[in-house]
Amino acid sequence: MNNIIKLSALVLIANLLFSLATNAQAYKPYQWEEKRSISKLNEIEENYGLYFIKKTEQYQFVYDPVDNKLICYITNHDIIKVNNDEALSKSNQVYIPMRNTIELTAVKARSFDTEGNVINFDENNIKELEEDESGYKILAIEGAVVGGEIEYYYTRKTSAPNFMTRYFQFSNPMKSYSFSLECPDNLAYDFKIYNHNAEIVMAETDTSKHVNLYTFNSENIPALFEEGFSAYQNSKRRIEFKLAYNSKSGKARINTWGDAGKPIYNSIYNLTASEQKELTKFIKKLNYSGDPIDVFKRYEHYIKTNYFFEENGGNNASQIDFIIKNKYATSKGFTKFYAGILNHLGIKHEIVLVSDKNKKAFDPEFDSWNYLDDYLVYVNETKQFLSPKITSFRLGTISTSYLDTQGLFVRPEQIQNFTYPIAHIADIPAPSYKENFDNMDINVTFSDDLEINKIDLVRSYTGYSADYYKYALLLLEDEKKKEMLEEVVKYLALDAEIENVEVQEANTDYRLWRKPFVVKGNFNTNSYIELAGDIILFKAGELIGLQSELYQEKERVTQIVNDFNRGYIRKIKVTIPDGYTIQNPEDLVIKKQVYDNDRLIFNFDSSYSINGQVLEIEIDEYYDEIYYPVDKFEEFRGVINAAADWNKIVLVMKN
C-alpha cells in the first residue's frame, strides 16, 4: 500500500487486526521437493526461450507468539526453464524485495543442467542492493546453463498487509501457477481475479486448526505481450485481495471505501500549528484578491512556477511549513497546500484518490485501498480537476492516466457542529478531442531550380502539448527555448535549414493558460523532392510528420486504450511549379471512420482541391473515445494506419 494512507492504515490494523488469537496455528516453514528430476516438457514448451514451469506464491498469516501481533510469511517459489543466453541472463540473478520485510527467514536455490545434475545455492552468493528507499537482496544462481532449469524459493517475514496485488501473467508463458493464503479463523479475506474467468476457493474449515485457507491454481497461462494503444500492465491476469472481516472486532465489513475517507481527510486537513502559521503567512504575503476562483488560479500558477514535485521527498516534503521553505513537495504535500488555500478562499472542493488506468484501473466494486495511489482535487464550482503534483498543468488538466476512470472522492459534511468526511465513488471524465489539438497550417513553394522547398509553418497547440511548451517557456534558458522551438519544426523535416522560428502566441499568463500555444517558422529542405528527368516526385505525405502505425502479426489480445482524446487539423497549400501538373492527386484522398451508433468517434478524412497552380489539402483527424473493444480492433487500426499511409504519399508532378 502506498504512503497516502499508510499511517492511518496502521492505526486501523492496531485497532482491528492485532487482537489476541490464542488458538491460531503457528508458522509452518515452506518445504520444496528435496529430490526431484528435471521437468518433462513437450516440444512446444521446450522451444520457448524462457518458460515458467512452476510459480508458487504462499501467504501465511500468524499471530506472533511474542507480542501477539499479526505478521505474514510470504513465500515465492519459481522453477524456470532457460533455453537461450538471453533467458539465462534474465534468470540467474533473483532480486528479493526487502521493503516492509522484518526478516528473510529462508532462501534456497539450485540449478539443473541438461542431464539433471544439481548445483545447490551457496549462501555466500547473496548480496544487498540499495535502490531508492527500497532494499533488495540479490541471489546469484551459479552453475545455470542454457537448456537447464533454475529453481529457487525465499520466505520473507513481513508486517501483515491488508491489501495485496499479485500478477500471474507475464511476457513469458507459464505451465503452472498456484496461490494460497492461510490465516487465523477470526480473519476473512476477499479476493478478485482480473482478466481471467476463475475464482479463489476457500477450503472447508477445520475447526481444530483454527485457520482459514484460500487457494487458487491455474495451468498453461499464455504469454502477454505489449501491444500498441493498450494498457499492458492492467491487461495482465492478477489477483487482488484484502482483509474484509475480523470477528474479534465485530461482524461488519472493514477496510471499506467509507473507512478510507477519515484517514484521507485527516491526513490532508489536520494541519500542525506550524503548518497553519506558515500557510497563513504565505497567503498574506502574496495577498491576491478578487473572485475566489480567479484568485486560486493565481496561487496555483505561482506555486507551479516556483515549486517542484519530488516523488522521493520523504515525510518532510508533505508538511506545508517545510514545502514553503524548501520549494518542493510530494503529491500529498502539494494536495495539502492547495486544499489549505481552497479552504482559506471558501471554495468547495473534494479530495480524490485515483489509480493509473494503464497499470491498475480503479475498480469501484472491489474496495481495496491499493487503488488509492495518487491525489487529485475536484473543484465543485468549476467542475474541474486539479493535478497537485504536475507543475506544467493548470486547473482543468490532469494526467492522462486518470482520464475516463473513477476515483474515491472525499468531501467534508457538516452535521451540527461537527465535520465528517464522506467518501463516495464518482467519474473522472475525459475531455473531448476538441480540447487537445495539434494543428498545422503549411505553405509550400519550390525554388527556381526545383531542388529546394521553402516551407512556412504555423503550428498551434491546445491541451497537453500546449501545457508542456508553456511551462518550458517559463523555465528554460534562451538557448534551450530555441532548441525546443526548433524541434517543433524539425518534426516535419530533420534536415530543415531553419530561417526563423518564434512563438507567435505564448499565452503563459494564468488567465490565458487554456488558450493555444502557437509557433511560427520558416525553413528550407530538399528532403521532400526527388527529380527524375522532367518528373518531380514530391513527398507530400511527409509534411504531416512521422505517424504511428499499427501492424499486428498476431491476433490482437488486449482492448484499445487511448491516453487521451485528441485531434489534428492540417491545412496544406502547395504552389505547383509552372508548367507542371500532378498526375495522381486522387492519392491524397483517404477516408477512414469509425462510428459508435450515430457518433463519429475515430476519424481520418483528407481531401484536396486544385485551383490553377495551387494545391490545397485539408486533413481532419481525431480520436474521441478512450476505450474500444478488442473485437473491433480492425476498425480502429484502419484509422491509425490511414494517417501512416497518408504519410507515405508521393505526388508525381510532370512537366
C-alpha positions as CSV (number, residue, x, y, z in Angstrom):
1,M,0.0,0.0,0.0
2,N,1.3,3.5,-0.8
3,N,2.1,6.3,1.6
4,I,-1.2,8.1,1.1
5,I,-2.9,6.4,4.0
6,K,-0.2,4.3,5.4
7,L,-0.1,5.9,8.9
8,S,-3.9,5.7,9.3
9,A,-3.9,2.1,8.0
10,L,-1.5,1.2,10.7
11,V,-3.9,2.6,13.2
12,L,-6.7,0.5,11.7
13,I,-4.5,-2.5,11.9
14,A,-3.8,-1.8,15.5
15,N,-7.4,-1.5,16.3
16,L,-8.8,-4.3,14.2
17,L,-6.2,-6.9,13.5
18,F,-3.6,-7.2,16.2
19,S,-6.1,-8.8,18.7
20,L,-5.1,-11.9,20.5
21,A,-5.8,-15.2,18.8
22,T,-4.7,-17.8,21.3
23,N,-5.7,-20.8,19.2
24,A,-4.1,-19.7,16.0
25,Q,-1.8,-22.1,14.3
26,A,2.0,-21.4,14.4
27,Y,4.1,-20.7,11.3
28,K,4.9,-23.7,9.2
29,P,8.2,-23.3,7.2
30,Y,7.8,-23.9,3.4
31,Q,9.1,-27.2,2.0
32,W,10.1,-28.0,-1.5
33,E,10.7,-31.4,-3.1
34,E,14.2,-32.1,-1.9
35,K,15.0,-34.7,-4.6
36,R,13.3,-34.2,-7.9
37,S,14.1,-34.9,-11.5
38,I,14.4,-32.3,-14.3
39,S,10.9,-31.5,-15.6
40,K,9.5,-33.3,-18.7
41,L,8.2,-30.7,-21.2
42,N,6.6,-31.2,-24.6
43,E,8.2,-30.0,-27.8
44,I,6.4,-26.6,-27.8
45,E,7.4,-25.9,-24.2
46,E,11.0,-26.8,-24.8
47,N,11.2,-24.3,-27.6
48,Y,10.3,-21.2,-25.5
49,G,13.3,-19.0,-24.7
50,L,12.2,-18.6,-21.1
51,Y,9.4,-20.8,-19.7
52,F,8.0,-20.8,-16.2
53,I,7.4,-24.4,-15.3
54,K,6.0,-23.5,-11.9
55,K,5.3,-20.4,-9.9
56,T,4.0,-20.7,-6.3
57,E,3.0,-17.8,-4.0
58,Q,2.1,-18.5,-0.4
59,Y,0.9,-16.2,2.3
60,Q,0.7,-17.4,5.8
61,F,-0.7,-15.0,8.4
62,V,0.0,-15.9,12.1
63,Y,0.0,-14.1,15.4
64,D,3.5,-13.5,16.7
65,P,3.9,-15.6,19.9
66,V,6.0,-12.8,21.5
67,D,3.7,-9.8,21.2
68,N,0.5,-11.3,19.6
69,K,0.7,-9.0,16.6
70,L,-0.3,-10.3,13.2
71,I,2.5,-11.0,10.9
72,C,2.8,-12.6,7.5
73,Y,5.3,-15.1,6.0
74,I,5.4,-14.6,2.2
75,T,7.0,-17.4,0.1
76,N,7.8,-17.2,-3.6
77,H,8.9,-20.4,-5.4
78,D,9.8,-20.5,-9.1
79,I,11.0,-23.2,-11.4
80,I,12.3,-21.7,-14.8
81,K,13.4,-23.4,-18.0
82,V,16.1,-21.3,-19.8
83,N,16.7,-22.2,-23.4
84,N,18.9,-19.4,-24.7
85,D,21.5,-16.9,-23.4
86,E,19.1,-14.1,-23.0
87,A,16.8,-16.2,-20.8
88,L,19.8,-17.3,-18.8
89,S,21.0,-13.8,-18.1
90,K,17.5,-12.7,-17.1
91,S,17.1,-15.6,-14.6
92,N,20.4,-16.2,-13.0
93,Q,20.0,-13.3,-10.7
94,V,17.0,-13.1,-8.4
95,Y,16.0,-9.8,-6.8
96,I,14.4,-10.3,-3.4
97,P,12.4,-7.2,-2.3
98,M,13.1,-6.3,1.3
99,R,10.8,-3.4,1.8
100,N,8.5,-3.9,4.8
101,T,10.4,-7.1,5.5
102,I,11.2,-7.9,9.1
103,E,13.4,-10.8,8.3
104,L,14.4,-13.1,5.4
105,T,13.7,-16.4,7.0
106,A,14.6,-18.8,4.2
107,V,16.4,-18.9,0.9
108,K,17.1,-21.9,-1.2
109,A,18.2,-22.2,-4.8
110,R,19.6,-24.8,-7.2
111,S,20.2,-25.3,-10.9
112,F,19.8,-28.3,-13.1
113,D,21.9,-29.0,-16.1
114,T,20.5,-30.7,-19.2
115,E,21.3,-34.1,-17.7
116,G,19.5,-33.3,-14.5
117,N,22.7,-32.8,-12.4
118,V,22.1,-30.4,-9.5
119,I,24.2,-27.5,-8.2
120,N,22.9,-26.1,-4.9
121,F,23.0,-22.5,-3.9
122,D,25.9,-21.2,-1.8
123,E,24.6,-18.7,0.8
124,N,27.7,-16.6,0.3
125,N,26.3,-15.7,-3.1
126,I,23.7,-13.3,-1.8
127,K,24.3,-9.6,-1.6
128,E,22.3,-6.5,-0.8
129,L,21.4,-3.8,-3.2
130,E,20.0,-0.4,-2.2
131,E,17.6,1.2,-4.6
132,D,15.9,4.5,-3.6
133,E,14.3,3.8,-0.3
134,S,13.7,0.1,-1.0
135,G,16.3,-2.5,-0.3
136,Y,16.9,-5.6,-2.4
137,K,18.9,-8.7,-1.8
138,I,20.4,-10.2,-4.9
139,L,20.5,-14.0,-5.2
140,A,23.1,-15.2,-7.7
141,I,22.4,-18.6,-9.2
142,E,25.7,-20.3,-10.1
143,G,26.1,-23.2,-12.5
144,A,22.9,-22.5,-14.5
145,V,23.3,-23.4,-18.2
146,V,21.3,-23.0,-21.4
147,G,18.8,-25.9,-21.7
148,G,18.7,-26.4,-17.9
149,E,16.4,-25.3,-15.1
150,I,16.7,-22.7,-12.3
151,E,14.8,-23.2,-9.1
152,Y,14.6,-21.1,-6.0
153,Y,12.3,-20.1,-3.2
154,Y,12.6,-17.5,-0.5
155,T,10.4,-16.6,2.5
156,R,10.1,-13.2,4.0
157,K,8.6,-12.4,7.4
158,T,6.7,-9.1,7.0
159,S,4.3,-6.9,8.7
160,A,0.8,-8.1,7.8
161,P,-0.6,-6.4,4.6
162,N,-4.3,-5.5,4.5
163,F,-4.2,-5.3,0.7
164,M,-2.1,-7.0,-1.9
165,T,-1.8,-7.4,-5.7
166,R,-0.3,-10.5,-7.3
167,Y,0.2,-10.9,-11.1
168,F,0.3,-14.3,-12.6
169,Q,0.8,-13.5,-16.3
170,F,4.0,-12.2,-17.9
171,S,5.8,-11.8,-21.2
172,N,6.8,-15.5,-20.9
173,P,4.3,-18.4,-20.7
174,M,3.7,-20.4,-17.6
175,K,2.8,-24.0,-17.1
176,S,1.5,-23.9,-13.6
177,Y,0.6,-21.2,-11.1
178,S,-0.6,-21.8,-7.5
179,F,-1.6,-19.3,-4.8
180,S,-2.6,-19.9,-1.2
181,L,-3.4,-17.7,1.8
182,E,-3.8,-19.1,5.3
183,C,-4.9,-17.0,8.2
184,P,-6.3,-17.3,11.7
185,D,-10.0,-18.1,11.6
186,N,-11.1,-14.8,13.1
187,L,-9.9,-13.2,9.8
188,A,-11.6,-13.4,6.4
189,Y,-10.2,-12.2,3.1
190,D,-12.0,-11.1,-0.1
191,F,-10.4,-11.8,-3.5
192,K,-11.0,-10.8,-7.1
193,I,-9.3,-12.2,-10.1
194,Y,-8.9,-9.9,-13.2
195,N,-8.6,-10.8,-16.9
196,H,-9.3,-14.5,-16.1
197,N,-12.5,-16.4,-15.5
198,A,-11.7,-18.1,-12.2
199,E,-12.3,-17.7,-8.5
200,I,-10.4,-18.3,-5.3
201,V,-11.5,-21.4,-3.5
202,M,-11.9,-21.5,0.3
203,A,-11.2,-24.8,1.9
204,E,-13.6,-26.3,4.3
205,T,-12.9,-25.0,7.8
206,D,-11.1,-27.4,10.1
207,T,-12.2,-26.1,13.5
208,S,-9.4,-27.9,15.2
209,K,-6.8,-26.0,13.3
210,H,-8.4,-22.6,13.8
211,V,-7.4,-21.4,10.3
212,N,-9.0,-20.3,7.0
213,L,-7.3,-21.5,3.9
214,Y,-7.8,-19.9,0.4
215,T,-6.3,-21.5,-2.7
216,F,-6.1,-20.9,-6.4
217,N,-4.5,-22.8,-9.3
218,S,-4.1,-22.1,-13.0
219,E,-2.5,-24.0,-15.8
220,N,-1.0,-23.2,-19.2
221,I,-1.0,-19.4,-18.8
222,P,-0.1,-17.8,-22.2
223,A,2.4,-15.0,-22.5
224,L,1.1,-11.5,-22.8
225,F,3.0,-9.1,-25.0
226,E,2.8,-5.3,-25.1
227,E,0.5,-4.0,-27.9
228,G,0.2,-0.5,-29.3
229,F,-2.6,1.6,-27.8
230,S,-3.2,-0.7,-24.9
231,A,-3.0,-0.8,-21.1
232,Y,-0.4,-3.6,-20.8
233,Q,0.0,-3.9,-17.1
234,N,-3.7,-3.6,-16.5
235,S,-4.4,-6.4,-19.0
236,K,-2.3,-9.0,-17.2
237,R,-4.0,-11.6,-15.1
238,R,-3.8,-10.7,-11.5
239,I,-5.3,-11.4,-8.0
240,E,-6.4,-8.6,-5.7
241,F,-7.1,-9.4,-2.1
242,K,-8.0,-7.6,1.1
243,L,-8.8,-8.2,4.7
244,A,-12.5,-7.8,4.8
245,Y,-13.6,-9.1,8.2
246,N,-12.3,-9.6,11.7
247,S,-14.7,-11.4,14.0
248,K,-12.8,-10.2,17.0
249,S,-13.9,-6.7,16.3
250,G,-17.5,-7.4,15.1
251,K,-19.4,-8.6,12.1
252,A,-19.2,-5.5,10.0
253,R,-17.0,-5.4,6.9
254,I,-13.8,-3.5,7.4
255,N,-11.3,-1.5,5.3
256,T,-14.2,-0.2,3.1
257,W,-14.2,2.9,1.0
258,G,-16.0,4.6,3.8
259,D,-13.3,3.6,6.2
260,A,-10.7,5.1,4.0
261,G,-12.4,8.5,4.0
262,K,-11.5,9.5,7.5
263,P,-7.7,8.9,7.4
264,I,-7.5,10.6,3.9
265,Y,-9.4,13.6,5.3
266,N,-7.3,13.8,8.4
267,S,-4.0,13.5,6.6
268,I,-4.9,16.4,4.3
269,Y,-6.8,18.8,6.6
270,N,-5.4,18.3,10.1
271,L,-2.5,20.7,9.9
272,T,0.0,21.3,12.7
273,A,0.2,24.7,14.3
274,S,3.4,25.4,12.4
275,E,1.9,24.4,9.1
276,Q,-1.2,26.6,9.6
277,K,1.1,29.5,10.6
278,E,3.3,29.3,7.5
279,L,0.3,28.8,5.2
280,T,-1.3,31.9,6.6
281,K,1.9,33.9,6.1
282,F,2.2,32.6,2.5
283,I,-1.3,33.7,1.6
284,K,-0.9,37.1,3.2
285,K,2.5,37.7,1.5
286,L,1.0,37.2,-2.0
287,N,-2.2,38.9,-0.9
288,Y,-4.2,38.2,-4.1
289,S,-7.8,39.5,-4.2
290,G,-10.8,39.3,-6.4
291,D,-13.1,36.4,-7.5
292,P,-12.1,33.4,-5.4
293,I,-11.7,31.0,-8.3
294,D,-9.6,33.6,-10.2
295,V,-7.5,34.1,-7.0
296,F,-7.0,30.4,-6.6
297,K,-5.8,30.1,-10.2
298,R,-3.2,32.9,-9.4
299,Y,-2.0,30.9,-6.4
300,E,-1.8,27.7,-8.4
301,H,0.1,29.5,-11.2
302,Y,2.6,31.0,-8.7
303,I,3.2,27.7,-6.9
304,K,3.6,25.7,-10.0
305,T,6.0,28.2,-11.5
306,N,8.2,28.4,-8.3
307,Y,7.8,25.0,-6.6
308,F,8.7,21.5,-7.8
309,F,7.4,17.9,-7.4
310,E,9.8,15.5,-5.6
311,E,8.5,11.9,-5.6
312,N,11.0,10.8,-3.0
313,G,10.9,13.9,-0.9
314,G,10.1,11.9,2.2
315,N,7.6,12.8,5.0
316,N,9.0,16.3,5.5
317,A,8.0,17.2,1.9
318,S,4.4,16.5,2.8
319,Q,4.4,19.2,5.5
320,I,3.3,22.7,4.4
321,D,5.9,24.6,6.5
322,F,8.7,22.5,5.0
323,I,7.3,22.9,1.5
324,I,7.1,26.7,1.7
325,K,10.7,27.0,2.9
326,N,12.3,24.4,0.5
327,K,10.0,24.9,-2.5
328,Y,9.4,21.2,-3.3
329,A,6.8,18.7,-2.2
330,T,5.4,15.2,-2.6
331,S,2.0,14.7,-4.2
332,K,0.4,14.5,-0.8
333,G,2.3,17.7,0.3
334,F,1.0,19.7,-2.7
335,T,-2.5,18.4,-2.1
336,K,-2.4,19.7,1.5
337,F,-1.0,23.0,0.2
338,Y,-3.8,23.5,-2.4
339,A,-6.5,22.3,0.0
340,G,-5.4,24.8,2.6
341,I,-5.6,27.6,0.1
342,L,-9.1,26.5,-1.2
343,N,-10.3,26.3,2.4
344,H,-9.0,29.8,3.0
345,L,-10.8,31.1,-0.1
346,G,-14.0,29.3,0.9
347,I,-14.1,27.3,-2.3
348,K,-15.9,24.0,-2.1
349,H,-13.8,21.1,-3.2
350,E,-13.2,17.4,-2.7
351,I,-10.0,15.3,-2.4
352,V,-9.9,12.5,-5.0
353,L,-7.8,9.3,-4.8
354,V,-7.0,7.6,-8.1
355,S,-5.0,4.8,-9.8
356,D,-3.4,4.6,-13.2
357,K,-5.7,3.1,-15.8
358,N,-2.7,1.7,-17.7
359,K,-1.3,-0.1,-14.6
360,K,-4.3,-1.0,-12.4
361,A,-7.6,0.7,-13.3
362,F,-9.7,1.8,-10.3
363,D,-12.4,-0.8,-9.5
364,P,-15.3,0.7,-7.5
365,E,-16.7,-2.8,-6.9
366,F,-13.6,-4.1,-5.0
367,D,-12.7,-1.8,-2.1
368,S,-9.0,-2.3,-2.0
369,W,-7.0,0.6,-0.8
370,N,-4.3,-0.4,-3.3
371,Y,-6.3,1.6,-5.8
372,L,-5.6,4.8,-3.8
373,D,-2.4,5.6,-5.5
374,D,-2.4,9.4,-6.2
375,Y,-4.2,12.6,-5.4
376,L,-6.4,14.9,-7.4
377,V,-8.6,17.8,-6.2
378,Y,-12.1,18.4,-7.6
379,V,-13.3,22.0,-7.5
380,N,-17.1,21.8,-7.4
381,E,-17.9,25.2,-8.7
382,T,-16.0,24.8,-12.0
383,K,-16.5,21.0,-12.2
384,Q,-12.8,20.8,-12.9
385,F,-10.0,18.6,-11.6
386,L,-6.6,19.8,-10.4
387,S,-3.4,17.8,-10.6
388,P,-1.5,18.9,-7.5
389,K,1.9,17.4,-8.4
390,I,2.2,18.1,-12.2
391,T,3.6,21.6,-12.3
392,S,3.0,22.0,-16.1
393,F,-0.8,21.5,-15.7
394,R,-3.3,24.1,-14.5
395,L,-6.8,23.6,-13.1
396,G,-8.8,21.6,-15.6
397,T,-5.9,19.3,-16.8
398,I,-4.8,16.1,-15.1
399,S,-2.6,13.2,-16.0
400,T,-3.9,11.2,-18.9
401,S,-3.5,8.1,-16.7
402,Y,-6.7,9.1,-14.8
403,L,-8.9,10.1,-17.7
404,D,-12.2,8.2,-18.2
405,T,-11.7,6.4,-14.9
406,Q,-13.3,6.6,-11.5
407,G,-11.9,7.6,-8.1
408,L,-12.7,7.8,-4.4
409,F,-13.9,11.3,-3.6
410,V,-13.7,12.6,0.0
411,R,-15.7,15.7,1.0
412,P,-16.4,17.2,4.4
413,E,-20.0,17.1,5.6
414,Q,-21.2,19.5,8.3
415,I,-23.5,17.8,10.8
416,Q,-24.5,20.2,13.6
417,N,-21.1,21.4,15.0
418,F,-19.1,18.5,13.6
419,T,-17.4,17.9,10.3
420,Y,-17.5,14.4,9.0
421,P,-15.6,13.1,5.9
422,I,-17.9,11.4,3.4
423,A,-16.3,9.1,0.8
424,H,-18.1,8.2,-2.5
425,I,-17.2,6.9,-5.9
426,A,-17.6,9.2,-8.9
427,D,-16.4,9.5,-12.5
428,I,-13.4,11.3,-13.8
429,P,-14.4,12.1,-17.4
430,A,-12.1,12.6,-20.4
431,P,-12.3,15.9,-22.2
432,S,-13.4,16.0,-25.8
433,Y,-10.8,15.8,-28.6
434,K,-11.6,19.4,-29.3
435,E,-9.7,20.4,-26.1
436,N,-6.4,18.7,-27.3
437,F,-5.3,19.8,-30.7
438,D,-2.1,19.9,-32.7
439,N,-3.0,21.9,-35.8
440,M,-0.7,22.9,-38.7
441,D,-1.0,25.5,-41.5
442,I,1.7,24.8,-44.1
443,N,2.6,26.8,-47.2
444,V,5.0,25.1,-49.6
445,T,6.8,26.7,-52.6
446,F,9.6,25.4,-54.9
447,S,12.9,27.1,-55.7
448,D,13.6,28.0,-59.3
449,D,15.9,25.0,-59.8
450,L,13.2,22.8,-58.2
451,E,15.6,21.3,-55.7
452,I,14.5,23.1,-52.6
453,N,11.2,23.6,-50.9
454,K,10.5,26.7,-48.8
455,I,8.1,25.9,-46.0
456,D,6.1,28.4,-44.0
457,L,4.6,26.8,-40.9
458,V,2.2,27.9,-38.2
459,R,1.7,25.2,-35.6
460,S,-1.0,25.6,-32.9
461,Y,-1.4,23.5,-29.8
462,T,-4.1,23.3,-27.2
463,G,-4.3,21.0,-24.2
464,Y,-1.5,18.7,-23.1
465,S,1.2,19.7,-25.7
466,A,0.4,23.4,-25.1
467,D,0.8,23.0,-21.3
468,Y,4.2,21.4,-21.8
469,Y,5.5,24.1,-24.1
470,K,4.1,27.0,-22.0
471,Y,5.7,25.6,-18.8
472,A,9.0,25.0,-20.5
473,L,8.9,28.6,-21.9
474,L,8.6,29.9,-18.3
475,L,11.6,28.0,-17.0
476,L,14.1,27.3,-19.8
477,E,17.1,29.5,-20.6
478,D,17.1,31.2,-24.0
479,E,19.3,28.5,-25.7
480,K,17.1,25.7,-24.5
481,K,14.0,27.6,-25.6
482,K,15.5,27.9,-29.1
483,E,16.2,24.2,-29.2
484,M,12.6,23.4,-28.1
485,L,11.1,25.6,-30.8
486,E,13.4,24.1,-33.5
487,E,12.1,20.7,-32.6
488,V,8.6,21.8,-33.4
489,V,9.9,22.5,-37.0
490,K,12.2,19.5,-37.3
491,Y,9.2,17.2,-36.6
492,L,8.5,17.8,-40.3
493,A,12.0,17.6,-41.7
494,L,15.1,16.5,-39.7
495,D,17.4,18.3,-42.2
496,A,15.4,21.5,-42.1
497,E,17.5,24.6,-42.6
498,I,15.6,26.9,-40.3
499,E,15.5,30.6,-41.3
500,N,13.3,31.7,-38.4
501,V,11.2,30.2,-35.6
502,E,9.3,32.1,-33.0
503,V,6.4,32.0,-30.6
504,Q,3.5,33.7,-32.2
505,E,1.2,33.3,-29.2
506,A,2.6,32.2,-25.8
507,N,-0.5,32.7,-23.5
508,T,1.6,31.8,-20.4
509,D,-0.4,34.1,-18.2
510,Y,-2.6,32.2,-15.8
511,R,-5.7,33.8,-17.2
512,L,-4.8,32.7,-20.7
513,W,-3.4,29.2,-19.9
514,R,-6.2,27.5,-21.7
515,K,-5.6,29.5,-24.9
516,P,-3.5,28.0,-27.7
517,F,0.3,28.0,-27.8
518,V,1.3,29.0,-31.4
519,V,4.7,28.7,-33.1
520,K,5.6,30.2,-36.4
521,G,8.6,29.2,-38.5
522,N,10.2,29.2,-41.9
523,F,12.6,26.6,-43.2
524,N,14.1,25.2,-46.3
525,T,14.6,21.5,-47.1
526,N,15.3,19.2,-50.1
527,S,14.1,16.1,-48.3
528,Y,10.6,16.2,-50.0
529,I,11.9,16.3,-53.5
530,E,13.3,13.7,-55.9
531,L,14.0,14.6,-59.5
532,A,13.7,12.1,-62.4
533,G,14.2,13.8,-65.7
534,D,11.1,16.0,-66.3
535,I,9.3,14.4,-63.3
536,I,9.2,15.7,-59.8
537,L,8.5,13.1,-57.1
538,F,7.1,15.3,-54.2
539,K,6.8,13.5,-50.8
540,A,3.7,15.4,-49.8
541,G,2.9,12.8,-47.1
542,E,5.9,13.7,-45.1
543,L,4.5,17.2,-44.5
544,I,2.5,15.8,-41.6
545,G,5.4,14.2,-39.9
546,L,6.0,10.6,-38.9
547,Q,2.9,8.8,-37.9
548,S,2.1,5.9,-35.6
549,E,1.5,2.6,-37.3
550,L,-0.4,-0.4,-36.1
551,Y,0.7,-3.6,-37.8
552,Q,-0.4,-6.8,-36.0
553,E,1.2,-10.0,-36.9
554,K,-0.6,-11.9,-34.2
555,E,-4.2,-11.8,-33.2
556,R,-5.0,-8.8,-31.0
557,V,-5.4,-9.7,-27.4
558,T,-6.0,-6.5,-25.4
559,Q,-8.6,-3.8,-25.8
560,I,-7.7,-0.4,-27.2
561,V,-6.9,2.2,-24.6
562,N,-6.1,5.7,-25.7
563,D,-4.2,8.0,-23.4
564,F,-6.5,10.9,-24.2
565,N,-8.9,12.2,-26.8
566,R,-7.1,14.3,-29.4
567,G,-7.4,15.9,-32.8
568,Y,-5.3,17.1,-35.7
569,I,-6.2,19.6,-38.4
570,R,-3.7,20.1,-41.2
571,K,-4.2,22.7,-43.9
572,I,-1.5,22.5,-46.6
573,K,-1.1,24.8,-49.6
574,V,1.4,23.8,-52.3
575,T,2.3,26.1,-55.1
576,I,2.9,23.7,-58.1
577,P,5.9,24.8,-60.3
578,D,4.9,26.5,-63.5
579,G,4.2,24.0,-66.3
580,Y,3.8,21.0,-64.0
581,T,0.7,19.1,-63.3
582,I,0.0,16.5,-60.6
583,Q,-0.6,13.1,-62.2
584,N,-2.0,11.3,-59.1
585,P,-3.9,13.9,-56.9
586,E,-6.6,11.2,-56.1
587,D,-4.0,9.5,-53.9
588,L,-4.4,12.4,-51.4
589,V,-8.0,11.3,-50.6
590,I,-8.2,8.8,-47.8
591,K,-11.2,8.4,-45.6
592,K,-11.4,6.0,-42.6
593,Q,-14.1,6.5,-40.0
594,V,-15.5,4.6,-37.0
595,Y,-18.9,5.3,-35.6
596,D,-20.4,4.4,-32.2
597,N,-24.1,4.4,-33.2
598,D,-24.5,7.8,-34.8
599,R,-21.4,9.4,-33.2
600,L,-18.2,9.6,-35.2
601,I,-15.5,8.7,-32.7
602,F,-12.4,8.0,-34.8
603,N,-11.8,9.9,-38.0
604,F,-9.2,10.4,-40.7
605,D,-10.6,12.4,-43.7
606,S,-8.3,14.0,-46.2
607,S,-9.4,16.0,-49.3
608,Y,-7.9,18.3,-51.9
609,S,-8.7,20.9,-54.5
610,I,-6.5,22.4,-57.3
611,N,-7.0,26.0,-58.4
612,G,-4.6,26.9,-61.2
613,Q,-1.1,26.1,-59.8
614,V,-2.2,25.9,-56.2
615,L,-2.9,22.6,-54.5
616,E,-4.9,22.9,-51.3
617,I,-5.1,19.9,-48.9
618,E,-7.2,19.5,-45.8
619,I,-6.9,16.7,-43.3
620,D,-9.2,16.2,-40.3
621,E,-8.1,13.5,-37.9
622,Y,-9.3,12.9,-34.4
623,Y,-9.9,10.3,-31.7
624,D,-12.8,10.9,-29.3
625,E,-13.1,7.6,-27.3
626,I,-10.7,6.3,-24.7
627,Y,-11.7,2.6,-24.8
628,Y,-12.6,0.4,-27.7
629,P,-13.2,-3.3,-27.7
630,V,-10.6,-5.8,-28.9
631,D,-13.1,-7.5,-31.3
632,K,-13.4,-4.2,-33.2
633,F,-9.6,-3.6,-33.3
634,E,-9.5,-3.7,-37.1
635,E,-11.8,-0.6,-37.3
636,F,-9.5,1.4,-35.0
637,R,-6.4,0.2,-36.7
638,G,-7.8,1.4,-40.1
639,V,-7.9,5.0,-38.8
640,I,-4.5,4.9,-37.2
641,N,-2.9,3.3,-40.3
642,A,-4.8,5.8,-42.6
643,A,-2.6,8.5,-41.1
644,A,0.5,6.4,-41.6
645,D,-0.5,5.6,-45.2
646,W,-1.0,9.3,-45.9
647,N,2.5,9.9,-44.6
648,K,3.8,7.8,-47.4
649,I,2.1,9.6,-50.3
650,V,4.4,10.7,-53.1
651,L,2.9,13.1,-55.7
652,V,4.1,12.7,-59.3
653,M,4.4,16.2,-60.9
654,K,5.1,16.1,-64.7
655,N,6.1,18.9,-67.0
